[in-house]
Amino acid sequence: MHFFTAATLLASILTTDALVPRNVRVKDKTFVTQNTDTEAVIMLEGPNVVVKGPPYLPGVDGDAQCSDLVDADCQANGTCETCYTFNEADVNHIKSLGYNSIRLGVVWAGAQPSDGDTLDPDFMKRLHDILDLTDRTGIHVILDNHGDMVGSAGCGNGVPMWFQQKAAPELIGKQLTTGFPYSLISSLKVTGVGGYDHCGDNADMWAEHAGDPNYNLLNQCCQAMNGPNPAGLGYTKISQKTMDYMVKPGAGRDYFVKFWTLMAQAVVDHPSAIATELMNEPMTIYRKHAFNTWRASAEAINAIIPDMAVAVCDTGEGSFIPDWVTKYYPFGDLRIDRDTEKYMKESQNLFYAWHYYGQPSTPDEAVKNAQAISDKWNMPSFATEFMGCSTWNAAKNAGISHSYWHYSCYCDTNSQSFSAKEVVVPDTSFGACILGWGGGNADYTCDEENVLEEEFLASVEA
C-alpha cells in the first residue's frame, strides 16, 4: 500500500530522467558513499547549522570563518557574537576538525511562509547557494525541518502560521492552555512555564500580533516565556491540535507531504543533499499516525529522489524508547501499523533519528535503545542533536553518525537579545534567539577522547 498522493506521482513523472545520485545512501544498518570508485561505509559527523527565524538560512558570502563561542559568560556580560554565514572558510574549518557533514535547518515556516505550490524564492536562493557550496566541497547535508514546540502560534517555531490557522483557527491569539491528558502531568502544564504569569489570563495581551507569522517573536506573552525549550509549550491545546492535524489522515498530512515533495524537487540536482529529517522533535504521542506520516513523506521524497535517506523518529525525537517497544505492540494509536513497520524494515532509504539531552540517564543507555531499534528495523540510527562529549563518545564508539548542537547560535546578538536575565527577548533582526538557541561553538571537538574512526570502519568492513 502506497501513501503518497497523485500529485506526488505526477511530480515524479515530470522529474528529469537523468537523476543525480546522492553522494551517500543507506545500506542496511549503515550509511555508504557512492559517486566514488569504491563504495565505503561512512560515519557522518559534524555540526548543526540552524537559523530558527528570519531569514532562516545563513548566507555563503565572504571569507571570514565563524569563531564564536556562545556560553553563559558572554550571555551574562552581553558580549556574545554570532555568525551570519556558512561559507567556504567554514567548510574548510569543519573539514580541518575531521567533519564531513552538516545538519542544515530548512524550517517549514521559512521555506513555505504561505500556502501554495511553490517555496519562497528568497529562501530557495539561500538554500541553493549553500548546496552549491557543499556539492563543490564534498560536505554531506541532512536537511532538517527544524522546529521547537511545534509553531509560532503556540509560542514555538517551525510550523507555518497558515498551517496552524487551518489546524486550530479558534485558538489563534488566545491564551495558551493545556488539555487532557497532558494536564494530568505537572511538568507538561503550560502554566508552569517560566514567564507564563506575565500575561496569565489577559486576553488582550495574548491577542497582540495574532496571526502574524512572527507572533512567537513579537507577542509579549511569548517573549516572556522564551527559554530552553519548555516542554509545556509543546503540549498546549493549539500545539496538539496542530500535531493531530499534521499526522492524522487528511488535509494536514497532505500539506506536510506536499512540503516535502516541493523540497525534494528543489534539491534533486544537488548530490550533497543526502538526507531529510522530516520534523525536528515532533510533539505527538500518536505513533501510529506519526509513522504513517513519515512513511507517506518518505514515499513522496523517494518517488523523486530514489536514493535519498529519510529519517523516522519517535515522540520528541527522544532516545528514551526502550528496546522492548520494538518487540511488543502497544494498543491503539500508540502502535505502529504492522504494514508500515514491514515497509520500514524492507526499505533501503530510512534511518532512525534521535536526540540526547539527559533522558535516559546516560548516553550509553540512549545508544543501547537506538541500537535496538536499528537492529529491529534494519536501518542505521543517527544522533542528530546533542550537547557534550560523553554523548559524542558513546555514539562514535558505537559507530553511530552524530551531529552536535551547534556551530553558531545564528541569531542576532544585540543588547536586547543578550542580557543577564534568564529569559531573553527574541526579535526579528536575524535568526530569532528563541527556544533553546543558546549554544554555539565553531571549534567544538572531542577527538582526543574518541576511538579512531578508521578502527570503526575497519571493523565494519572486516
MARZA-443491 format. One record per residue (C-alpha): residue number from 1; residue in three letters; z, y, x negated. Coordinates in steps of 0.001 Angstrom, whole numbers, always signed. Layout:
BEGIN
[NUM 'ALA' [Z Y X]]
...
END
This chain:
BEGIN
[1 'MET' [+0 +0 +0]]
[2 'HIS' [-1001 +3398 -1397]]
[3 'PHE' [+954 +6559 -695]]
[4 'PHE' [-1417 +9254 -1901]]
[5 'THR' [-3378 +11310 +605]]
[6 'ALA' [-7056 +11574 +1457]]
[7 'ALA' [-7143 +14989 -207]]
[8 'THR' [-5909 +13416 -3428]]
[9 'LEU' [-8537 +10698 -3236]]
[10 'LEU' [-11257 +13319 -2809]]
[11 'ALA' [-9872 +15246 -5760]]
[12 'SER' [-10037 +12128 -7919]]
[13 'ILE' [-13666 +11575 -6952]]
[14 'LEU' [-14522 +15151 -7868]]
[15 'THR' [-12753 +14900 -11237]]
[16 'THR' [-15090 +14710 -14211]]
[17 'ASP' [-16283 +11243 -15208]]
[18 'ALA' [-15566 +11975 -18876]]
[19 'LEU' [-11813 +11559 -18605]]
[20 'VAL' [-9848 +12735 -21620]]
[21 'PRO' [-7325 +10065 -22682]]
[22 'ARG' [-3734 +11176 -23204]]
[23 'ASN' [-2503 +11161 -26797]]
[24 'VAL' [+460 +8986 -25766]]
[25 'ARG' [+796 +6480 -22935]]
[26 'VAL' [+3269 +3945 -21574]]
[27 'LYS' [+3008 +314 -22640]]
[28 'ASP' [+5644 -1932 -21095]]
[29 'LYS' [+9013 -540 -22259]]
[30 'THR' [+7665 +1758 -24972]]
[31 'PHE' [+5501 +4811 -25488]]
[32 'VAL' [+2459 +4230 -27713]]
[33 'THR' [-74 +6519 -29361]]
[34 'GLN' [-3754 +6423 -28534]]
[35 'ASN' [-6763 +8510 -29639]]
[36 'THR' [-5938 +7246 -33132]]
[37 'ASP' [-7314 +4444 -35304]]
[38 'THR' [-4322 +2215 -34656]]
[39 'GLU' [-2094 +2021 -31589]]
[40 'ALA' [+1529 +2517 -32599]]
[41 'VAL' [+4908 +2697 -30899]]
[42 'ILE' [+6273 +6243 -30873]]
[43 'MET' [+9705 +7687 -30182]]
[44 'LEU' [+9308 +11106 -28575]]
[45 'GLU' [+11772 +13638 -29944]]
[46 'GLY' [+12079 +17399 -29624]]
[47 'PRO' [+13441 +20371 -27695]]
[48 'ASN' [+13300 +21607 -24130]]
[49 'VAL' [+11193 +24754 -23703]]
[50 'VAL' [+12041 +26054 -20220]]
[51 'VAL' [+11796 +29552 -18726]]
[52 'LYS' [+13696 +29493 -15420]]
[53 'GLY' [+12467 +32791 -13978]]
[54 'PRO' [+9505 +35164 -14130]]
[55 'PRO' [+7099 +34751 -15916]]
[56 'TYR' [+8188 +31082 -16009]]
[57 'LEU' [+6456 +30230 -19304]]
[58 'PRO' [+6663 +31681 -22822]]
[59 'GLY' [+3680 +33317 -24468]]
[60 'VAL' [+1960 +31968 -27572]]
[61 'ASP' [+1225 +35272 -29287]]
[62 'GLY' [+2493 +36489 -32630]]
[63 'ASP' [+3559 +34694 -35783]]
[64 'ALA' [+7344 +35116 -35557]]
[65 'GLN' [+9289 +31885 -35274]]
[66 'CYS' [+12266 +31542 -32927]]
[67 'SER' [+15516 +31660 -34848]]
[68 'ASP' [+18041 +32475 -32151]]
[69 'LEU' [+21354 +30723 -31674]]
[70 'VAL' [+22916 +31293 -28266]]
[71 'ASP' [+26593 +30415 -28100]]
[72 'ALA' [+29903 +31621 -26681]]
[73 'ASP' [+30464 +34092 -29528]]
[74 'CYS' [+27278 +36072 -29015]]
[75 'GLN' [+27779 +35999 -25246]]
[76 'ALA' [+31261 +37459 -25625]]
[77 'ASN' [+30038 +40148 -28017]]
[78 'GLY' [+26809 +40958 -26186]]
[79 'THR' [+24741 +40195 -29296]]
[80 'CYS' [+22649 +37214 -28158]]
[81 'GLU' [+18912 +37349 -28674]]
[82 'THR' [+16115 +35363 -27086]]
[83 'CYS' [+12586 +34281 -27821]]
[84 'TYR' [+9743 +35268 -25539]]
[85 'THR' [+7173 +32983 -27138]]
[86 'PHE' [+6476 +29438 -28262]]
[87 'ASN' [+3723 +29891 -30822]]
[88 'GLU' [+2200 +28140 -33810]]
[89 'ALA' [+5095 +29195 -36029]]
[90 'ASP' [+7445 +27413 -33616]]
[91 'VAL' [+5251 +24316 -33652]]
[92 'ASN' [+5342 +24267 -37445]]
[93 'HIS' [+9105 +24763 -37339]]
[94 'ILE' [+9850 +21880 -34985]]
[95 'LYS' [+7493 +19667 -36975]]
[96 'SER' [+9462 +20537 -40112]]
[97 'LEU' [+12561 +19237 -38321]]
[98 'GLY' [+10791 +15948 -37624]]
[99 'TYR' [+10000 +16579 -33957]]
[100 'ASN' [+6795 +15541 -32218]]
[101 'SER' [+7194 +16704 -28607]]
[102 'ILE' [+8492 +19331 -26199]]
[103 'ARG' [+9693 +19124 -22619]]
[104 'LEU' [+7936 +22123 -21103]]
[105 'GLY' [+9161 +23665 -17858]]
[106 'VAL' [+6468 +24021 -15187]]
[107 'VAL' [+8638 +25462 -12432]]
[108 'TRP' [+7125 +24906 -8984]]
[109 'ALA' [+8209 +28373 -7803]]
[110 'GLY' [+6312 +29952 -10685]]
[111 'ALA' [+3262 +27703 -10567]]
[112 'GLN' [+2721 +27942 -6793]]
[113 'PRO' [+4511 +31069 -5509]]
[114 'SER' [+2572 +30967 -2230]]
[115 'ASP' [+1323 +28142 -41]]
[116 'GLY' [-2303 +27453 -816]]
[117 'ASP' [-4858 +25273 -2540]]
[118 'THR' [-4594 +26854 -5983]]
[119 'LEU' [-1951 +27510 -8608]]
[120 'ASP' [-1029 +31015 -9741]]
[121 'PRO' [-3683 +32310 -12199]]
[122 'ASP' [-1219 +34148 -14456]]
[123 'PHE' [+968 +31049 -14691]]
[124 'MET' [-2053 +28869 -15418]]
[125 'LYS' [-3247 +31221 -18159]]
[126 'ARG' [+95 +30856 -19928]]
[127 'LEU' [+104 +27075 -19408]]
[128 'HIS' [-3413 +26619 -20780]]
[129 'ASP' [-2555 +28795 -23784]]
[130 'ILE' [+392 +26531 -24597]]
[131 'LEU' [-1592 +23324 -24073]]
[132 'ASP' [-4477 +24634 -26178]]
[133 'LEU' [-1902 +25109 -28937]]
[134 'THR' [-351 +21654 -28526]]
[135 'ASP' [-3776 +19982 -28261]]
[136 'ARG' [-4708 +21542 -31588]]
[137 'THR' [-1428 +20872 -33395]]
[138 'GLY' [-620 +17380 -32122]]
[139 'ILE' [+2583 +18144 -30218]]
[140 'HIS' [+3132 +15922 -27176]]
[141 'VAL' [+4115 +17671 -23931]]
[142 'ILE' [+6205 +16449 -20999]]
[143 'LEU' [+5539 +18716 -18004]]
[144 'ASP' [+8925 +19243 -16355]]
[145 'ASN' [+9085 +20608 -12795]]
[146 'HIS' [+12320 +22315 -13683]]
[147 'GLY' [+14895 +23489 -11199]]
[148 'ASP' [+18641 +23637 -10718]]
[149 'MET' [+20435 +23238 -7399]]
[150 'VAL' [+17096 +22990 -5547]]
[151 'GLY' [+15743 +26502 -4908]]
[152 'SER' [+16072 +30261 -4699]]
[153 'ALA' [+17052 +30417 -1008]]
[154 'GLY' [+20219 +28478 -1838]]
[155 'CYS' [+21009 +30486 -4996]]
[156 'GLY' [+19389 +27815 -7162]]
[157 'ASN' [+15969 +27768 -8759]]
[158 'GLY' [+12892 +25568 -8787]]
[159 'VAL' [+11511 +25018 -5273]]
[160 'PRO' [+9367 +27933 -3982]]
[161 'MET' [+10767 +30227 -1309]]
[162 'TRP' [+7833 +29485 +1009]]
[163 'PHE' [+8701 +25782 +907]]
[164 'GLN' [+12325 +26443 +1822]]
[165 'GLN' [+11197 +28724 +4650]]
[166 'LYS' [+9305 +25750 +6074]]
[167 'ALA' [+12177 +23342 +5427]]
[168 'ALA' [+15038 +25413 +6872]]
[169 'PRO' [+13810 +28707 +8391]]
[170 'GLU' [+17029 +29206 +10334]]
[171 'LEU' [+19126 +29186 +7133]]
[172 'ILE' [+17207 +31755 +5063]]
[173 'GLY' [+19506 +34642 +4148]]
[174 'LYS' [+22530 +33032 +5803]]
[175 'GLN' [+25978 +32268 +4410]]
[176 'LEU' [+25913 +29088 +2341]]
[177 'THR' [+27944 +26267 +3872]]
[178 'THR' [+28404 +22581 +3118]]
[179 'GLY' [+27557 +19947 +5712]]
[180 'PHE' [+28690 +16382 +6328]]
[181 'PRO' [+29155 +14071 +4431]]
[182 'TYR' [+29323 +16291 +1330]]
[183 'SER' [+32007 +18447 +2929]]
[184 'LEU' [+34364 +15477 +2524]]
[185 'ILE' [+34192 +15773 -1278]]
[186 'SER' [+36059 +18804 -2569]]
[187 'SER' [+34013 +19119 -5774]]
[188 'LEU' [+30804 +19444 -3720]]
[189 'LYS' [+32021 +22161 -1353]]
[190 'VAL' [+30262 +25461 -1922]]
[191 'THR' [+33458 +27322 -1049]]
[192 'GLY' [+34864 +26016 -4332]]
[193 'VAL' [+32110 +27547 -6452]]
[194 'GLY' [+33392 +30399 -8593]]
[195 'GLY' [+32378 +33744 -7117]]
[196 'TYR' [+31812 +32442 -3576]]
[197 'ASP' [+34563 +34682 -2216]]
[198 'HIS' [+32663 +37762 -3383]]
[199 'CYS' [+30664 +37530 -151]]
[200 'GLY' [+32600 +34959 +1851]]
[201 'ASP' [+31543 +35302 +5497]]
[202 'ASN' [+29970 +38767 +5131]]
[203 'ALA' [+26620 +38188 +6855]]
[204 'ASP' [+25140 +41499 +5721]]
[205 'MET' [+25675 +40697 +2071]]
[206 'TRP' [+24093 +37243 +2377]]
[207 'ALA' [+21115 +38792 +4181]]
[208 'GLU' [+20233 +41166 +1341]]
[209 'HIS' [+16773 +40295 -58]]
[210 'ALA' [+16432 +37356 +2376]]
[211 'GLY' [+13072 +35653 +1928]]
[212 'ASP' [+12349 +37321 -1410]]
[213 'PRO' [+11148 +34700 -3937]]
[214 'ASN' [+13730 +36150 -6343]]
[215 'TYR' [+16597 +36007 -3819]]
[216 'ASN' [+18534 +33929 -6350]]
[217 'LEU' [+18342 +36771 -8883]]
[218 'LEU' [+18633 +39808 -6606]]
[219 'ASN' [+21183 +38865 -3947]]
[220 'GLN' [+24722 +39806 -4973]]
[221 'CYS' [+26225 +36645 -3458]]
[222 'CYS' [+24005 +34528 -5706]]
[223 'GLN' [+24738 +36768 -8672]]
[224 'ALA' [+28463 +36309 -8176]]
[225 'MET' [+28133 +32506 -8284]]
[226 'ASN' [+25838 +32319 -11308]]
[227 'GLY' [+27288 +29844 -13768]]
[228 'PRO' [+26773 +26471 -15472]]
[229 'ASN' [+25105 +24608 -12600]]
[230 'PRO' [+27879 +24449 -9968]]
[231 'ALA' [+27285 +21230 -8024]]
[232 'GLY' [+28363 +22856 -4774]]
[233 'LEU' [+25105 +24820 -4621]]
[234 'GLY' [+23062 +21623 -4581]]
[235 'TYR' [+24824 +20144 -1560]]
[236 'THR' [+24756 +23090 +826]]
[237 'LYS' [+23050 +22703 +4182]]
[238 'ILE' [+19979 +24628 +3039]]
[239 'SER' [+19664 +22702 -224]]
[240 'GLN' [+19981 +19352 +1524]]
[241 'LYS' [+17568 +20290 +4323]]
[242 'THR' [+15109 +21304 +1606]]
[243 'MET' [+15512 +17999 -211]]
[244 'ASP' [+15221 +15994 +3013]]
[245 'TYR' [+12030 +17863 +3886]]
[246 'MET' [+10637 +17156 +436]]
[247 'VAL' [+11381 +13450 +65]]
[248 'LYS' [+11193 +12096 +3609]]
[249 'PRO' [+7779 +11182 +5067]]
[250 'GLY' [+5970 +14187 +6499]]
[251 'ALA' [+4629 +17612 +5638]]
[252 'GLY' [+7244 +18386 +2995]]
[253 'ARG' [+6419 +15318 +923]]
[254 'ASP' [+2726 +16144 +1317]]
[255 'TYR' [+3308 +19650 -81]]
[256 'PHE' [+5148 +18185 -3063]]
[257 'VAL' [+2403 +15650 -3777]]
[258 'LYS' [-189 +18400 -3384]]
[259 'PHE' [+1575 +20487 -6031]]
[260 'TRP' [+1414 +17623 -8492]]
[261 'THR' [-2199 +16939 -7563]]
[262 'LEU' [-3064 +20539 -8408]]
[263 'MET' [-1090 +20334 -11643]]
[264 'ALA' [-2859 +17123 -12697]]
[265 'GLN' [-6221 +18731 -12009]]
[266 'ALA' [-5158 +21714 -14112]]
[267 'VAL' [-4219 +19681 -17210]]
[268 'VAL' [-6798 +16891 -17032]]
[269 'ASP' [-8654 +18189 -20098]]
[270 'HIS' [-5521 +18611 -22233]]
[271 'PRO' [-4729 +15328 -24059]]
[272 'SER' [-1388 +16679 -25317]]
[273 'ALA' [-112 +16825 -21706]]
[274 'ILE' [+1045 +13220 -21811]]
[275 'ALA' [+3665 +13032 -19074]]
[276 'THR' [+5112 +14600 -15952]]
[277 'GLU' [+8732 +14812 -14884]]
[278 'LEU' [+8358 +15237 -11137]]
[279 'MET' [+11605 +17091 -10406]]
[280 'ASN' [+14490 +18056 -12615]]
[281 'GLU' [+17837 +16729 -11331]]
[282 'PRO' [+16857 +16051 -7685]]
[283 'MET' [+19868 +16601 -5435]]
[284 'THR' [+19419 +13777 -2937]]
[285 'ILE' [+21240 +10505 -2371]]
[286 'TYR' [+18388 +9028 -333]]
[287 'ARG' [+16930 +6754 -2994]]
[288 'LYS' [+14515 +5063 -594]]
[289 'HIS' [+12780 +8322 +281]]
[290 'ALA' [+13036 +9787 -3217]]
[291 'PHE' [+11428 +6809 -4911]]
[292 'ASN' [+8705 +6637 -2275]]
[293 'THR' [+8017 +10308 -3047]]
[294 'TRP' [+7938 +9604 -6792]]
[295 'ARG' [+5502 +6779 -6066]]
[296 'ALA' [+3249 +8954 -3902]]
[297 'SER' [+3197 +11624 -6593]]
[298 'ALA' [+2526 +9120 -9374]]
[299 'GLU' [-368 +7586 -7463]]
[300 'ALA' [-1824 +11053 -6870]]
[301 'ILE' [-1485 +12018 -10541]]
[302 'ASN' [-2892 +8731 -11823]]
[303 'ALA' [-5847 +8961 -9447]]
[304 'ILE' [-6838 +11997 -11530]]
[305 'ILE' [-5419 +11068 -14958]]
[306 'PRO' [-5159 +7255 -15090]]
[307 'ASP' [-3064 +7090 -18263]]
[308 'MET' [-623 +9953 -17661]]
[309 'ALA' [+3028 +8894 -17803]]
[310 'VAL' [+5142 +9827 -14767]]
[311 'ALA' [+8937 +9922 -14575]]
[312 'VAL' [+11032 +8343 -11863]]
[313 'CYS' [+14725 +9157 -11669]]
[314 'ASP' [+17895 +8799 -9636]]
[315 'THR' [+20161 +11366 -7984]]
[316 'GLY' [+20609 +14389 -10228]]
[317 'GLU' [+18767 +12502 -12982]]
[318 'GLY' [+22185 +11089 -13715]]
[319 'SER' [+22819 +8318 -16219]]
[320 'PHE' [+25804 +7034 -14266]]
[321 'ILE' [+23874 +4493 -12164]]
[322 'PRO' [+25373 +1149 -13322]]
[323 'ASP' [+23239 -1856 -14142]]
[324 'TRP' [+24298 -3761 -11006]]
[325 'VAL' [+22323 -1268 -8912]]
[326 'THR' [+19169 -2817 -10363]]
[327 'LYS' [+20305 -6288 -9309]]
[328 'TYR' [+21675 -5758 -5811]]
[329 'TYR' [+20276 -3830 -2886]]
[330 'PRO' [+22408 -1268 -1051]]
[331 'PHE' [+21666 -797 +2617]]
[332 'GLY' [+19603 +1775 +4480]]
[333 'ASP' [+18199 +4861 +2804]]
[334 'LEU' [+20188 +4166 -378]]
[335 'ARG' [+17977 +1131 -1003]]
[336 'ILE' [+14634 +1433 -2781]]
[337 'ASP' [+11847 -252 -827]]
[338 'ARG' [+11072 -3628 -2367]]
[339 'ASP' [+7363 -2839 -2273]]
[340 'THR' [+7971 +363 -4231]]
[341 'GLU' [+10156 -1475 -6740]]
[342 'LYS' [+7368 -4045 -7167]]
[343 'TYR' [+4914 -1196 -7742]]
[344 'MET' [+7196 +314 -10403]]
[345 'LYS' [+7585 -2988 -12252]]
[346 'GLU' [+3840 -3552 -12330]]
[347 'SER' [+2834 -14 -13261]]
[348 'GLN' [+1947 +859 -16842]]
[349 'ASN' [+2454 +4575 -16243]]
[350 'LEU' [+6115 +5083 -15327]]
[351 'PHE' [+9257 +5869 -17297]]
[352 'TYR' [+12892 +6353 -16257]]
[353 'ALA' [+14211 +9870 -16968]]
[354 'TRP' [+17924 +10547 -17339]]
[355 'HIS' [+20331 +13262 -18494]]
[356 'TYR' [+23763 +13097 -20030]]
[357 'TYR' [+26450 +15737 -19519]]
[358 'GLY' [+29668 +13720 -19574]]
[359 'GLN' [+29080 +11120 -16861]]
[360 'PRO' [+29700 +8242 -17531]]
[361 'SER' [+32486 +8790 -20021]]
[362 'THR' [+30473 +8119 -23203]]
[363 'PRO' [+26829 +8416 -24280]]
[364 'ASP' [+26848 +4731 -25211]]
[365 'GLU' [+27617 +3846 -21593]]
[366 'ALA' [+24784 +6095 -20431]]
[367 'VAL' [+22407 +4349 -22827]]
[368 'LYS' [+23565 +951 -21559]]
[369 'ASN' [+22847 +1989 -17969]]
[370 'ALA' [+19420 +3353 -18879]]
[371 'GLN' [+18526 +243 -20849]]
[372 'ALA' [+19487 -1995 -17921]]
[373 'ILE' [+17125 -117 -15623]]
[374 'SER' [+14430 -90 -18309]]
[375 'ASP' [+14687 -3873 -18626]]
[376 'LYS' [+14780 -4467 -14876]]
[377 'TRP' [+11807 -2232 -14086]]
[378 'ASN' [+9778 -2888 -17262]]
[379 'MET' [+9421 +752 -18255]]
[380 'PRO' [+10709 +2966 -21077]]
[381 'SER' [+13618 +5291 -20498]]
[382 'PHE' [+13768 +8865 -21779]]
[383 'ALA' [+16847 +11077 -22220]]
[384 'THR' [+15051 +14276 -21258]]
[385 'GLU' [+18099 +16536 -21346]]
[386 'PHE' [+21480 +16536 -23088]]
[387 'MET' [+23616 +18537 -25499]]
[388 'GLY' [+25410 +17179 -28556]]
[389 'CYS' [+24704 +14882 -31473]]
[390 'SER' [+26663 +11971 -30012]]
[391 'THR' [+24075 +11631 -27253]]
[392 'TRP' [+21224 +12220 -29684]]
[393 'ASN' [+22515 +9404 -31900]]
[394 'ALA' [+23160 +6997 -29046]]
[395 'ALA' [+19656 +7478 -27671]]
[396 'LYS' [+17855 +7442 -31006]]
[397 'ASN' [+19721 +4442 -32352]]
[398 'ALA' [+18747 +2562 -29183]]
[399 'GLY' [+15090 +3508 -29624]]
[400 'ILE' [+15093 +5842 -26613]]
[401 'SER' [+12994 +9022 -26629]]
[402 'HIS' [+15073 +12181 -26276]]
[403 'SER' [+14732 +15931 -25746]]
[404 'TYR' [+17644 +18270 -26434]]
[405 'TRP' [+18663 +21349 -24421]]
[406 'HIS' [+17454 +23906 -25564]]
[407 'TYR' [+15052 +25568 -28075]]
[408 'SER' [+15853 +29097 -26852]]
[409 'CYS' [+17750 +30473 -23882]]
[410 'TYR' [+14415 +32033 -22848]]
[411 'CYS' [+15940 +34792 -20775]]
[412 'ASP' [+16238 +38497 -21411]]
[413 'THR' [+19330 +39276 -23436]]
[414 'ASN' [+20058 +42752 -22162]]
[415 'SER' [+23602 +44033 -21836]]
[416 'GLN' [+23669 +43255 -18126]]
[417 'SER' [+22962 +39577 -18684]]
[418 'PHE' [+25293 +39008 -21630]]
[419 'SER' [+28913 +40033 -21380]]
[420 'ALA' [+32405 +38734 -21893]]
[421 'LYS' [+32600 +37752 -18230]]
[422 'GLU' [+32466 +34066 -17310]]
[423 'VAL' [+29700 +34780 -14808]]
[424 'VAL' [+26617 +36649 -15987]]
[425 'VAL' [+24370 +38722 -13748]]
[426 'PRO' [+20771 +37455 -13768]]
[427 'ASP' [+17802 +39767 -13489]]
[428 'THR' [+14011 +39517 -13324]]
[429 'SER' [+13047 +41198 -16602]]
[430 'PHE' [+12321 +37926 -18428]]
[431 'GLY' [+13321 +34385 -17708]]
[432 'ALA' [+16370 +34811 -15447]]
[433 'CYS' [+19657 +33924 -17164]]
[434 'ILE' [+20625 +31642 -14304]]
[435 'LEU' [+22481 +28375 -13727]]
[436 'GLY' [+23048 +26599 -16996]]
[437 'TRP' [+20742 +28810 -19070]]
[438 'GLY' [+23469 +29317 -21669]]
[439 'GLY' [+22178 +27493 -24687]]
[440 'GLY' [+19572 +27891 -27363]]
[441 'ASN' [+19303 +26657 -30921]]
[442 'ALA' [+15901 +26683 -32585]]
[443 'ASP' [+17304 +24873 -35647]]
[444 'TYR' [+19093 +22063 -33794]]
[445 'THR' [+19039 +18744 -35624]]
[446 'CYS' [+21237 +15692 -36009]]
[447 'ASP' [+19080 +13820 -38505]]
[448 'GLU' [+21766 +13322 -41110]]
[449 'GLU' [+23761 +11239 -38619]]
[450 'ASN' [+20919 +9006 -37444]]
[451 'VAL' [+19329 +5747 -38463]]
[452 'LEU' [+15847 +6341 -39768]]
[453 'GLU' [+13149 +6405 -37125]]
[454 'GLU' [+10988 +4285 -39437]]
[455 'GLU' [+13561 +1481 -39230]]
[456 'PHE' [+13396 +1540 -35437]]
[457 'LEU' [+9598 +1477 -35371]]
[458 'ALA' [+9519 -1371 -37878]]
[459 'SER' [+11961 -3395 -35774]]
[460 'VAL' [+9856 -2905 -32638]]
[461 'GLU' [+6617 -3867 -34342]]
[462 'ALA' [+8124 -6832 -36226]]
END
